[in-house]
Amino acid sequence: MGQYVVSPATHPTDCGRFRASFSVQRQRGNGSYCRVFRFDKTFASPNAARVYAVTQGWLQTSMPHPPVC
């Protein structure tokens, strides 16, 4: 718990809808990790896009990952 920082974001499209994205950051010892996830799906409101980004971020950080050696 508390290993990752997830930052959701929304982005307006040209047609008035919104896209979702999030970044995952992790710092461990002298190393760090940052990955950005962007989605093609569009949403009617920025709130809907944000909920989707938060949910996807939670899923990504909750999934078991193989140990890093």
matplotlib code that plots the C-alpha trace (Angstrom):
import matplotlib.pyplot as plt

x = [0.0, 1.1, 3.8, 2.4, 1.2, -1.7, -2.5, -5.7, -6.3, -8.9, -8.4, -11.1, -11.5, -12.2, -15.8, -16.6, -16.1, -13.3, -10.6, -9.1, -5.5, -3.5, 0.2, 1.6, 4.7, 6.8, 10.0, 12.0, 15.5, 17.6, 15.3, 12.0, 9.2, 6.7, 4.2, 1.4, -1.7, -4.0, -7.3, -9.1, -12.6, -14.4, -16.8, -19.6, -18.2, -14.8, -16.1, -17.0, -13.5, -11.9, -13.8, -12.7, -9.0, -9.1, -10.7, -8.1, -5.3, -6.6, -6.8, -3.3, -1.7, -3.8, -2.8, 0.0, 3.2, 6.2, 9.0, 11.8, 15.2]
y = [0.0, 3.5, 2.4, 4.3, 7.8, 7.8, 11.1, 11.1, 13.7, 14.6, 16.2, 17.9, 16.6, 18.7, 17.4, 18.6, 15.3, 14.2, 11.7, 10.1, 9.4, 8.8, 8.5, 6.1, 7.1, 5.0, 5.8, 3.0, 3.4, 5.2, 4.2, 5.6, 4.6, 6.7, 5.5, 7.3, 5.6, 7.3, 6.0, 6.3, 6.1, 9.4, 10.6, 13.2, 15.0, 15.6, 14.0, 10.8, 10.7, 11.3, 8.5, 6.2, 7.3, 6.8, 3.4, 2.3, 3.6, 1.7, -1.5, -1.0, -0.5, -3.3, -6.1, -8.4, -7.8, -10.2, -9.3, -7.1, -8.5]
z = [0.0, -0.7, -3.2, -6.2, -7.0, -9.5, -11.2, -13.3, -16.0, -18.6, -22.0, -24.2, -27.7, -30.8, -30.8, -27.3, -25.5, -23.1, -23.0, -19.9, -19.0, -15.9, -14.8, -12.4, -10.5, -8.1, -6.4, -4.8, -3.4, -6.1, -8.9, -10.1, -12.5, -14.4, -17.0, -18.7, -19.9, -22.5, -23.6, -27.0, -25.4, -25.1, -22.4, -22.3, -19.3, -17.6, -14.4, -16.3, -17.9, -14.5, -12.8, -15.6, -15.2, -11.4, -11.8, -14.4, -12.3, -9.3, -11.3, -12.7, -9.3, -7.6, -10.1, -8.9, -10.8, -11.0, -8.7, -10.1, -9.5]

ax = plt.figure().add_subplot(projection="3d")
ax.plot(x, y, z, "-o")
ax.set_aspect("equal")
plt.show()
